[in-house]
Amino acid sequence: MRMYDLISDTVTKPTPAMRKAMAQAEVGDDVYFEDPTVNRLEAMAAELLGKEKALFVTSGSMGNLIPLYLQAGRGSEVLAHSDSHIIQHEVGAVAAIAGTTPIGIPAPRGLLSAELIEPHIKPPIYYLAKSSLIEVENTIGGICYPLENLKGIRELADRHGMKVHMDGARLWNAVVATKVDAATLAAQADTVTFCLSKGLGAPVGSMLCGTKDFIANARAIRKMLGGGMRQAGILAAAGIHALEHHVTRLADDHAHARRIAETLHATGWAHVDVEDVETNILFFSVDSCSAQKIEEVFGSHGIRCSGEGTQVRMVTNLDLHEEDIEQVCAIIRSIDPKEFHR
């Protein structure tokens, strides 16, 4: 039985064309600024996001940790959504390594606004931690930040002398879904991270973008964290290929996720908010059923997904084509709801 893997968009394999680009990459020692392919990728990322400079880092976690370290740090607070990755999924590095205190703010659909954030900003009293940084995640749970939210947060941060970091792990999904260009979204933040290894399909790596001075300092922290790679052009070539060939096709992933969501909704036994499926991520539940049981049932039918509590997540990706999605939908329609309660 074939297994259709919808656990994440991180499971994708490099395409043959990407592997060829990697094999042919010109390389050097990146710690000495001598890898021409890394240099090209960094210049490309900075230009696409309208920032002065960019840095190739090993992961989105590192890409988020460095700006937390440099723009907040000890005695400071970072304000973020309660469910943000920096709080929930990055091993506590925000406190353990960056030394900053995360303040989780709940918000509908994961979307923060200036109005929700402002009450959490500390007044400038010496015995209070300083509110130094606002972090936004775009997309969050597959949902895109409205540009007006980001502009409001930017204005709020400027008014209070704070910085803004955007965890744009799936920034390109937001670009494709909202039709707002990457530079316009990135202009609302001082620093931006985006992943090459999710929907874009590269095997490893993320980009951290910001000012020239910030990236100079970020390079030092990257080295401190063990992220100074040598002939990294082999990996950077995959990122270049991804940015050149895999951005516009994200619309296919979005359409596939929507089709699966509509199929789930039509069963009557699955609960999914189809309107919240803006990109390549969807969540659903089944009455009186744990996520673990749902995973087991779907796995027994050849669909791999993941969940927590009662919510199950599916993520479409470039390794799943039109015919695969049709088969996934056919499998969903064939599931007997009694299976969830045996």
N, C-alpha and C positions, 0 to 999 in steps of 0.2 A: 504494500500500500504506500502510495506517495504521501509525504507529509508536506503540506503547504504551510510555510513558515511565516506567520504574521506576528511573531513575538516582538519584533522591533525592526526598524530600518537599518540597524547596525549590523544585521546578519548578511548583508549583501556581499557578493564576491566581486572582485575587479573584473571588468569585462575584458575580452581578448584585446580590444583596442587600447584599453588602459594598461594592461600588462605589457603590451608592446611599447607604449610610451615610457613605462618604467624601465624596461630593459635597455632602451636607447638613451636614457637620460645622461646628460653631461653632469659630472659631479666634481666636488672639491670638498674642502674642509669648512663646514659651515661655522664652526666656532671661530675661525679666522676670517669669516665673511667671504669665503672663497668658493662657495658652491653656487655656480651660476643658475642652476635650476631653482634652488631655494630662493635666491635673490629675485628671480623672475616671478615666482609665485607671490612673494611678499609685496613686490611692486604692483602686481595685478590686483591683489586683495585690497591694498590701500587705495588704488585708483577706483575700484568698483564701489568702495564704501565712502569715498570722498574724504579719507583721512590722510594725514601726512605720511604715516609709516605703518607697517604691519610686521608681525613676528609669527613665524611658523612654530607652533608648540605641539607637544605630543598628544594632547587630548583637550576636550572641552573643560574637563575638571581643572586642568592646569591653566587654561585660558581664563577661567573665572577666578581662580585662586590668586593669580598675580595682581589683577586690579584690586581685589579685596585687600591684599597685603600692602599695596602701594597707596591706595586712595582712602583707606579706612585705618586698619591697624589697631594697635593697642590703645585702650582708653576711648575707642570710638565705636559707633554703632553703624550697621548697615540695615536699611529698611527694605524688606522684600516681602513678596507674597508668602503666606504661611506654607504653601505647597511647593515653593520654588526648589529647584534642584540644589542650590547652594545650601539650603537648610536641610532638605530631606534625603538627598542622594549622593552627597559628596564627602561622606565619611567624617563629617564634622570638621573638615579642614578650615572652614571659615573661622572657627575658634581655635582649633588645635595648632594651625600653622600661621594663618593670617593674623590671629590674635585679636580679632574683632568680634563684637557681640551682635548676633543676628536678631533682629526684631521682626517677627512674623506678623503680617497684616492680612486678615481674611478679606476676600473680595469676591463678588459674584463672577463665576466663570473664570476665575483666576486673574482677572484684569484689574490692576490697580489704577487709581486716578489721583490727581492732586488733592481732591477733597478727602479721600480716604487716608492718604499719607500724612497730610499736614498735622493732624492732631498728635501724631507719634513723634514729631520733631521736637527734640529737647530744647528748652530755652538755654541761653549761654550762661549757665551758672557753674562755677568751678567744680562743685562736687558731683555734677552729673556727667555721664558719658556724653561725648560729643556726637551728634548726628552728622556723620560725614559723607555717607554714600547712600544712594537709592539704587536698587537693582531691579530691573524688569526682565522678564523672560518672554521672548517672542520667537516662536509661538509657545504658548503654555497649554499643555494638554491638547495640542493641535489647533488651538484657538488663537487668532491673530489679534494683536493690539491695534485698536483704531488709532489712526494718526493723531486725532485730536487728544486722546489720552496721553500719548507720548509728548506732544507739544505742551500740554498742561503740566506734566511732570518735569519737563525741561525748565519751564518758567519758574516752577516752585523751587527747584534745586538752585537755580541762579539767584533767586530772591533770598535764599537762606545760606548761600555760599557753600553748597554741597555739590558733589560730583554725581554723575549718573553712569552706571555700567549696564549694558544690555547683554544678557546671555542670549545670543541669537543662534543657539545650537541649530535650530531649523529656520534661520532667518530667510533663506531662499524659498522655503515653502510659503512664508508670509509675503514675500515679494511677488511670487507667482499668483497667490490667491487674492491679494488685495490690489494688485497692479500698481502699487506704490514702489518706486525704484529704491534700491538698497541704500543709495547715498542719502535720500530723503529720510528714510527710517533711521539710519546711522547718525544723521545730524542731530538727532534728539538725545544723543548720549555722548559722553566724553570718550568712553571706550566701548568696544564691541567685540564679542567673540562669536565666530560661527564655525560649525563643524563641517569638515570635508567627508567624514566617515559615516554619516547618516544617510539622508536621502540622496546626497550627491554620489555616494557609492565608492568613495576612496577607501583603502584599507585602514588608514590611520591618519590622525592629525587634525588640528584646528588652527584657525587664524585669529590672532589678537591684534586689533587695530586701534590706533590712537595718535596722539601727537608725536613728533620726533623725539622730544625729551622723555615722554612717558615710555616709549618703546626702548629707548636707550637704557632706562632703569629696569624695564621689564626683562630685557636680555640678561641682565645681571641676576635677577631673581630666578629666571628660567635655569640658569647655570647652577644656582644654589640648590634648586629642586632636582637637579640631575637631568635636566632636559636639554643640555648642550649636546646636540647630535653632530656627528661628523659628516660622512658622505650621505647626507639626508636627501639629496636630489632625487634619489630613486623613489622616495616617498612623495616628495614635492611634485614630481612629474605626474603622479596620480591625481593630485589636487588640481594641477593646471588642466589636465584632461577633463576632470569633473566640472570645473567652472566653464570650460569651453563647450562641453557637450551634454551635460546632465542637468542643467538648470531648467530650461523650458519644459523638459519632459516630466518635471514634477507635477504638472497639471494632470498627467495620466494617473499618477498615484492618488491624487485628490479625487478624481472621478471614480477610481476603483474603490476607495474608502466609502464614498457616498453610496455606491451601488450595493456594497455589502451592508451598510447601515439600513438602506431601504429594504433589503431582503430580510434582515433581522426584524425590522419593524413589522413587516408583513406577516411574520409567523404568528403573531399574537402572543407568543410566550416570551419573547425577548423585549426588553424595555431599552430603547435607545432614543436620544434626542437627535434626530436627523439634522436639524438646523445647526447643531453644534459641531457637525462634521465639516469643518472649513478647509482642512488640509488632508493629511494622510493618516490621521489618528482618530479612532472612534472608541467609545466606551459603551458597554451595555451590561445589563443584569437580567437575572431570571428570578421570579418570585420565590422566596423562601429557599434560596439556593446559594451556597457559598461559591466564591470565585474558584476555589480549589476543585469543587465538583464540576463546575462548568468547564474548567480546563480539561478535566479528565474525560468528560463526555466528548468535547470537541476533539481532543487528542485521539480518542478511539475511532473517530471518523476521518482522521488525517489532517486536522487543522490545529496548528500550534499557536496558542495565544497565552497571555499572562494576565494575572489579576491579583487583587488584594482586597480582603474583606468580602464585599459582595459585587464589586465592580470588576469587569474584565476588559482588557484593552487589546485592540488589534491595530497593527500598523502596516500599511501597504508600502511596497518598495519596488525598486527597479528590477528585481529578480522575479517579480510576479507580473505576468503578461495578461493580455486580455482573456485568452483562453483559460488561464489559471483562475482568474477572478470568476469567470463563468462557472468553473467547476466548484470553487469555494461556495458560491451562491447556491448551486445545485445541492451540495452536501448539506448546507444549512436548512434548505427546504425539506430535506429528507429526514432530519432528526425528529424523533418522537419525543415530545416534551416529558413523557413519563420517565425517560432515561435520567432526568435530573433528580429524581426523587426515589430512585431504587437504592 
